[in-house]
Amino acid sequence: MFTGIIEEIGTIQSISRSSKSLQLTIQCQHILDDIHIGDSISVNGVCLTVTYYSTSSFQADVIPETFSHTSLKQLTLGSRVNLERAMSARGRLEVI
């Protein structure tokens, strides 16, 4: 679950295309403090799964259907993107 609160602005470092998917590498800092393979990260409102991470970036695969039907299709190298980690099951969510 996502709260809609942007935690960080990241930058598209690379976009690799294959016949079956697109791989995004996103440069960031703050959200890497507590990142793991398999974590869900919202990138411009699109939920992606972390497939790799380093000290300065993370990667996620995007299937063609997701890519063609979301704002991700407008991304280019250097594009700035809104990043948000999924809320922890231990997190508090208040419904008003």
C-alpha positions as CSV (number, residue, x, y, z in Angstrom):
1,M,0.0,0.0,0.0
2,F,1.2,3.5,-0.8
3,T,0.3,6.7,1.0
4,G,0.8,9.0,-1.9
5,I,3.5,10.9,0.0
6,I,6.6,11.4,-2.2
7,E,9.7,10.6,-0.2
8,E,12.4,11.5,-2.8
9,I,12.9,12.7,-6.3
10,G,15.1,10.3,-8.3
11,T,16.7,10.6,-11.7
12,I,16.6,8.0,-14.5
13,Q,20.1,6.8,-14.9
14,S,19.5,4.3,-17.7
15,I,16.7,2.7,-19.7
16,S,17.5,-0.7,-21.2
17,R,15.0,-2.3,-23.6
18,S,14.6,-6.0,-24.5
19,S,11.9,-7.8,-26.4
20,K,10.1,-8.8,-23.2
21,S,10.8,-5.9,-20.7
22,L,12.3,-2.5,-20.0
23,Q,14.8,-2.1,-17.2
24,L,15.0,1.2,-15.4
25,T,17.9,2.3,-13.3
26,I,17.0,5.1,-11.0
27,Q,19.6,7.1,-9.1
28,C,18.5,8.1,-5.6
29,Q,19.7,8.3,-2.0
30,H,17.1,8.5,0.8
31,I,15.0,5.4,-0.1
32,L,18.1,3.2,-0.4
33,D,18.6,3.4,3.4
34,D,16.1,0.5,3.9
35,I,15.8,-1.1,0.4
36,H,15.7,-4.9,-0.4
37,I,15.3,-7.0,-3.5
38,G,11.5,-7.5,-4.0
39,D,10.5,-4.2,-2.3
40,S,7.7,-2.2,-4.0
41,I,8.6,1.3,-5.0
42,S,6.2,3.7,-6.6
43,V,7.8,5.5,-9.5
44,N,5.7,8.4,-10.7
45,G,2.7,6.5,-9.2
46,V,3.5,3.2,-10.9
47,C,4.3,0.3,-8.5
48,L,7.6,-1.4,-9.5
49,T,9.6,-4.2,-7.9
50,V,13.2,-3.7,-7.0
51,T,15.3,-6.3,-8.9
52,Y,18.8,-4.9,-8.0
53,Y,20.2,-2.0,-5.9
54,S,23.5,-0.4,-5.1
55,T,24.7,2.4,-2.9
56,S,23.4,5.0,-5.4
57,S,20.6,3.5,-7.4
58,F,18.0,0.7,-7.9
59,Q,16.7,-1.2,-10.9
60,A,13.2,-2.4,-11.7
61,D,11.8,-4.3,-14.7
62,V,8.7,-2.9,-16.5
63,I,6.6,-5.1,-18.7
64,P,5.5,-3.7,-22.1
65,E,1.9,-3.4,-21.0
66,T,2.7,-1.3,-18.0
67,F,5.2,0.8,-20.0
68,S,2.8,1.6,-22.8
69,H,-0.2,2.4,-20.5
70,T,1.4,4.6,-17.9
71,S,3.4,7.8,-17.7
72,L,6.6,5.7,-17.7
73,K,6.6,5.8,-21.5
74,Q,7.5,9.5,-21.4
75,L,10.7,8.9,-19.4
76,T,14.1,9.6,-20.9
77,L,17.6,9.7,-19.5
78,G,17.9,12.3,-16.8
79,S,14.1,12.5,-16.2
80,R,13.3,13.2,-12.6
81,V,10.8,10.9,-11.0
82,N,8.7,10.8,-7.8
83,L,9.7,7.9,-5.5
84,E,7.8,6.4,-2.6
85,R,8.3,3.1,-0.7
86,A,5.4,0.9,0.1
87,M,4.1,1.4,3.6
88,S,5.3,-1.2,6.0
89,A,2.8,-3.6,7.5
90,R,3.9,-2.1,10.9
91,G,3.0,1.4,9.7
92,R,0.1,3.4,11.0
93,L,-2.6,4.5,8.6
94,E,-5.3,6.7,9.9
95,V,-8.6,6.8,8.0
96,I,-10.6,10.0,8.5
